[in-house]
Amino acid sequence: MKLNTKRLILSFITGSAETPVPIQRIIDACAVFGIKSSTVRVTITRLVSDNVIQTSGRGFYEFCIDSSQLAADVRQWRNILQRLGDWQQDWIGVHSGGLGRVDRKMVKQRERSLHLNGFRNLRKDFYVRPNNLKGGVTSIRERLHQLGLEEEALVFRVTDFDTNQLADIHQLWNVAKMEHTYVEMRRTLNEWLDNLESMSSEEVIQESFLLGEQAIRLMVFDPLLPDSMIDGELRLAFFNDLLNFDTVGRDVWRSIIKECS
């Protein structure tokens, strides 16, 4: 797995107990991964230019408002399965017809919001997901808006799809691929833990970040389908393995943060 300076910086800001984060702490943490301070500064400048992070006083950085909700979701991934509720075979639809597509940044933000909340495109400008999350339509609507979906978009409960439409809907999520990914990620995480004692300190630090980021991203972007659509027990097993891995990874990152303070 390739180490990406941009994602490393964003992960460090996300995981830092101190907000905003001083640039020297970011530089020191990146140095552990062999990244030069000049590279860090250039990457931070680009992130500011892209409105991902912003300055907060001289030499301090934090997420911009547009990115803060996503960062909050990443921080709260350990509670993600608590969002699951009962499913009554109904759906939530989003209609984005009439919204502009000229502003590429806005379109990207809209699509990210929908994808992060498990929606898939059924028809032109119409997205759908199972209505199986606690809080129902109201909660989903609020999350969508917080993550960048325009308030002009229609968000509503949907029932009475016909048989052919339901068949199309169930094909929107590649469940077999998702379940295979759960299995493979569990194997990778557990093999890493089994080999932990034979690794050098540098390997432990770098691989705990790379594997942890990959697995947490998978969990954050999980569409949280109901158990009748996916193997919920397998998803839970992956989640528990990730929690176990994260216990070790957090200890590593605590030591980095402590060394850099």
C-alpha positions, 0 to 999 in steps of 0.5 A: 500500500502506498503512503499518501501525504495528503491522506496522512495529513488529513488522518492526523488532523482527524485523529488529533485531540487538539484542534486546530493542529499546529503545523509543527506537530503535523511535520513531526508526525509525517517525519516518522513516515519519512516525509520531508517538511517541504512536502508537508508544507506544499501539501498543506498549501494545496489542501487550503487552496482546495478548501479542505482545511483552513488556517486558524491563527498563524501555523494552525490548521483545521477542517473547513466547514464543508469538510468538518461533518465528514471528519466527524463521521470518521471520528465516530466510526466506532458507533456506526453500527448503532445507526442500524434500525428495523427495516419495514421493506420501505426505501428512502428516495432522493430526487436531484432533478433541477439541481445544477451540474455546472459547478463541479465542486458542488456536484462532487459534494452532492455525490459524495454526500449521497454515496457516504449515506449509502444511496445509489443511482436508480434512474436519472437524478433519482437515488435510493437506499433502504429505510433501515437507519434510526431516525428515518427520513428526517435523520437522513435528510439532515445528514445529507444536508450537513454533508453537502446535498443542496436543500432544494433536493427532495428527500422522501420515503418510498413504497410500492415499487413493482417487482421489476423495480425492486429487482433493479434496486437490489442490484445497485449494491454489489453485495457479493463484492462487499462480503468478499471485502469483509472476509479479505480485510478480516484476514489482513487485519488478523494476519498483521496482529499475528505478525506484530511481534516480528515487525520493526517499530517502523513497520508497526507505525507505518502499517498500522496507519495504512491498514487502519485507514483502509479498514476505517474508510471501508467502515465509514463508507459502508452503506449499512444495508439491512441483514436481509440484503447482506450478511450482517453477522459477517459485517459485525465480525469485520467490525469487531476485528477492526475494533481489536486492530484499532486498539493497537493502532491507537496506542501507536498513534498516541505514542506518535502524538506524545513524541510530537508534543 
